[in-house]
Amino acid sequence: QAAMEESTSRTTKKKLVAVVGGGLVGSLNACFFAKRGFDVEVFEIREDIRKAKVVRGRSINLALSHRGRQALKHVGIEEKIVSQGIPMQARMIHSLNGKQYPIPYGRKGQYILSVDRANLNKQLLTEADSYPNTKLNFDHKLQDWSTETGLMTFVRPDGSKVQIKADLIVGCDGAFSATRKQFLRRSRFNYSQTYIPHGYMELTMPPVNGEFAMKPNYLHIWPRNTFMMIALPNLDRTFTCTLFMPFEDFEKITTGDEVIKFFQKYFPDTIPLIGVDALKRDYFRLPAQAMVSVKCSPYHIDDKCVLMGDAAHAVVPFYGQGMNAGFEDCIVFDEMMEQFNEDFSAVLPEYSRVRVPDDHAIADLAMYNYIEMRAHVNSKWFLFRKHVDNLLHFLMPKTIIPLYTMVTFTRTRYHEAVQRWHWQNKVINRGLLMSVSGAVLGGSYLLIKSPPNITNLLIPGEKIWSRLTELRTS
Ligand SMILES: Cc1cc2nc3c(=O)[nH]c(=O)nc-3n(C[C@H](O)[C@H](O)[C@H](O)COP(=O)(O)OP(=O)(O)OC[C@H]3O[C@@H](n4cnc5c(N)ncnc54)[C@H](O)[C@@H]3O)c2cc1C
């Protein structure tokens, strides 16, 4: 009640925006709204992670790319975050026989960044905190809110309740969003969630003699068809290895010796780098975590509430786009605020109309990329096509743009990137088919028209020998 009085007694001319969730997207979004001059209150269920001893949460590090960087730039902290990231210019594929080969992400100079999740979140909270018109409320769990009045009810750790009324509620409370619960009660709200059969487990690869145990400027991948492991570098020169595997396979491994046997079979090069004891111990430290893909539409209720980030679209992590897409949500919304003069009744429906197809497209692409990462990269055809795409992109940079480039290094709308990719595939595959057919037909025609004299084609053995001896003596 006290908080309600506090927020309604404000005398500013601007409206109050309540951001539910002080995670990556919520804390960034608070900066966007604060920059526009709104009164902003962030409500986060956790304690202030800047003061907490242990930060619970998902992956330790994540890949930041163009869309995310553009959003950070908008609020003036791109350089700060980039300077604390580690560039990864290519995937480094680890074959079963121990061989490694890189597959670049894009052109020379194009890279994605490995950033520390907790640090990024802390910096974003500090940035949000630096606006005088923003207030961060930790230990506030959204329990419910009213679609009629916009009144929100929060529960504090001691069980007490706080009620606050805001002009706009921005649900950034993640994949299991409490804000979204009200949407589920409404007619014509579409919702689906899919758990993939795979889980993930994180293992740490420590430095060797104070240096990275593997080449640092790569995202290392051990693709093993039905499962895979990846590793991203951290500033403390460790790597975080993430094993993605069907839950039933995780569960088959029940002893330390079985862990080592499994790693000997599939990731032998990592055993000395992670360490036998660490592997035996860390594999059982935490159970494998689930991954969910959530799609819904629309993202808004009237002019009162809008969902962004994972609350609107949790995607599986295989395109490295979940956070990037969530950060881009903030830019798209902000662009519409500009376009519609901050009129929520116009901005919110337009935001849903424009953003839903894009977020659904990246959700589908992320699912697709899981198969690409763990299986396709092992195929010669896939590698050949990557080379062809890159070559064509080099020759015709505006006409042929690899899908990964569009998604990761541009702000091409996700659904347009997908459409363009389908079109390019059709054109390139047809071109390749025509070149092969042309070569076969042309060759056959020449052979039929003027069949070669076989004896002329064969160079006599003594002639080869004399040419070789000439070469040796020259
Ligand atoms: C293994 C893994 C790897 C990933 N790698 C990448 C990557 O490389 N690149 C990338 O772009 N993305 C990646 N992602 C996706 C990325 O983590 C998410 O997209 C991103 O965290 C979404 O941010 P968010 O703020 O929307 O949600 P969250 O990060 O989930 O934050 C939600 C916040 O809301 C708070 N909250 C929840 N419920 C309530 C409530 N009732 N009341 C108040 N507060 C509440 C939570 O405590 C949390 O702080 C990865 C995800 C996983 C699982």
The ligand as an SDF file (V2000), in Angstrom:
LIG
                    3D

 53 58  0  0  0  0  0  0  0  0999 V2000
   22.0780  -22.3940  -22.3930 C   0  0  0  0  0  0  0  0  0  0  0  0
   21.6350  -21.0910  -22.9950 C   0  0  0  0  0  0  0  0  0  0  0  0
   22.4890  -20.3990  -23.8000 C   0  0  0  0  0  0  0  0  0  0  0  0
   22.1010  -19.1990  -24.3760 C   0  0  0  0  0  0  0  0  0  0  0  0
   22.9650  -18.5530  -25.2110 N   0  0  0  0  0  0  0  0  0  0  0  0
   22.5880  -17.4150  -25.8090 C   0  0  0  0  0  0  0  0  0  0  0  0
   23.4810  -16.7350  -26.6800 C   0  0  0  0  0  0  0  0  0  0  0  0
   24.6050  -17.1680  -26.9140 O   0  0  0  0  0  0  0  0  0  0  0  0
   23.0510  -15.5790  -27.2590 N   0  0  0  0  0  0  0  0  0  0  0  0
   21.8050  -15.0750  -27.0360 C   0  0  0  0  0  0  0  0  0  0  0  0
   21.4710  -14.0340  -27.6190 O   0  0  0  0  0  0  0  0  0  0  0  0
   20.9380  -15.7020  -26.2150 N   0  0  0  0  0  0  0  0  0  0  0  0
   21.2950  -16.8480  -25.5930 C   0  0  0  0  0  0  0  0  0  0  0  0
   20.4350  -17.4820  -24.7400 N   0  0  0  0  0  0  0  0  0  0  0  0
   19.0890  -16.9190  -24.5400 C   0  0  0  0  0  0  0  0  0  0  0  0
   19.0980  -15.8480  -23.4560 C   0  0  0  0  0  0  0  0  0  0  0  0
   19.5810  -16.3980  -22.2670 O   0  0  0  0  0  0  0  0  0  0  0  0
   17.7030  -15.3170  -23.2480 C   0  0  0  0  0  0  0  0  0  0  0  0
   17.0910  -15.0190  -24.4640 O   0  0  0  0  0  0  0  0  0  0  0  0
   17.7320  -14.0570  -22.3670 C   0  0  0  0  0  0  0  0  0  0  0  0
   18.2130  -14.3750  -21.1020 O   0  0  0  0  0  0  0  0  0  0  0  0
   16.3530  -13.4370  -22.2840 C   0  0  0  0  0  0  0  0  0  0  0  0
   16.3760  -12.3690  -21.4070 O   0  0  0  0  0  0  0  0  0  0  0  0
   15.0600  -11.9370  -20.6380 P   0  0  0  0  0  0  0  0  0  0  0  0
   15.4500  -10.7510  -19.8270 O   0  0  0  0  0  0  0  0  0  0  0  0
   13.9330  -11.8340  -21.5750 O   0  0  0  0  0  0  0  0  0  0  0  0
   14.7170  -13.1530  -19.6800 O   0  0  0  0  0  0  0  0  0  0  0  0
   15.5360  -13.6840  -18.4340 P   0  0  0  0  0  0  0  0  0  0  0  0
   16.9970  -13.5730  -18.6870 O   0  0  0  0  0  0  0  0  0  0  0  0
   14.9680  -15.0110  -18.1080 O   0  0  0  0  0  0  0  0  0  0  0  0
   15.1670  -12.6570  -17.2820 O   0  0  0  0  0  0  0  0  0  0  0  0
   13.8860  -12.6400  -16.6940 C   0  0  0  0  0  0  0  0  0  0  0  0
   13.9870  -11.9120  -15.3630 C   0  0  0  0  0  0  0  0  0  0  0  0
   12.6810  -11.8440  -14.7920 O   0  0  0  0  0  0  0  0  0  0  0  0
   12.7450  -12.1970  -13.4220 C   0  0  0  0  0  0  0  0  0  0  0  0
   11.4270  -12.7360  -13.0440 N   0  0  0  0  0  0  0  0  0  0  0  0
   10.8910  -13.9290  -13.3860 C   0  0  0  0  0  0  0  0  0  0  0  0
    9.6560  -14.0600  -12.8820 N   0  0  0  0  0  0  0  0  0  0  0  0
    9.4030  -12.9120  -12.1960 C   0  0  0  0  0  0  0  0  0  0  0  0
    8.2760  -12.4450  -11.4460 C   0  0  0  0  0  0  0  0  0  0  0  0
    7.1900  -13.1850  -11.2730 N   0  0  0  0  0  0  0  0  0  0  0  0
    8.3590  -11.2180  -10.8840 N   0  0  0  0  0  0  0  0  0  0  0  0
    9.4740  -10.4470  -11.0360 C   0  0  0  0  0  0  0  0  0  0  0  0
   10.5510  -10.8390  -11.7140 N   0  0  0  0  0  0  0  0  0  0  0  0
   10.5110  -12.0540  -12.2960 C   0  0  0  0  0  0  0  0  0  0  0  0
   13.8610  -13.2290  -13.3630 C   0  0  0  0  0  0  0  0  0  0  0  0
   14.3930  -13.3620  -12.0840 O   0  0  0  0  0  0  0  0  0  0  0  0
   14.8580  -12.6560  -14.3740 C   0  0  0  0  0  0  0  0  0  0  0  0
   15.7580  -11.7560  -13.7680 O   0  0  0  0  0  0  0  0  0  0  0  0
   20.8050  -18.6810  -24.1360 C   0  0  0  0  0  0  0  0  0  0  0  0
   19.9310  -19.3700  -23.2990 C   0  0  0  0  0  0  0  0  0  0  0  0
   20.3360  -20.5660  -22.7260 C   0  0  0  0  0  0  0  0  0  0  0  0
   19.3880  -21.3160  -21.8460 C   0  0  0  0  0  0  0  0  0  0  0  0
  1  2  1  0
  2  3  1  0
  2 52  2  0
  3  4  2  0
  4  5  1  0
  4 50  1  0
  5  6  2  0
  6  7  1  0
  6 13  1  0
  7  8  2  0
  7  9  1  0
  9 10  1  0
 10 11  2  0
 10 12  1  0
 12 13  2  0
 13 14  1  0
 14 15  1  0
 14 50  1  0
 15 16  1  0
 16 17  1  0
 16 18  1  0
 18 19  1  0
 18 20  1  0
 20 21  1  0
 20 22  1  0
 22 23  1  0
 23 24  1  0
 24 25  2  0
 24 26  1  0
 24 27  1  0
 27 28  1  0
 28 29  2  0
 28 30  1  0
 28 31  1  0
 31 32  1  0
 32 33  1  0
 33 34  1  0
 33 48  1  0
 34 35  1  0
 35 36  1  0
 35 46  1  0
 36 37  1  0
 36 45  1  0
 37 38  2  0
 38 39  1  0
 39 40  1  0
 39 45  2  0
 40 41  1  0
 40 42  2  0
 42 43  1  0
 43 44  2  0
 44 45  1  0
 46 47  1  0
 46 48  1  0
 48 49  1  0
 50 51  2  0
 51 52  1  0
 52 53  1  0
M  END
$$$$
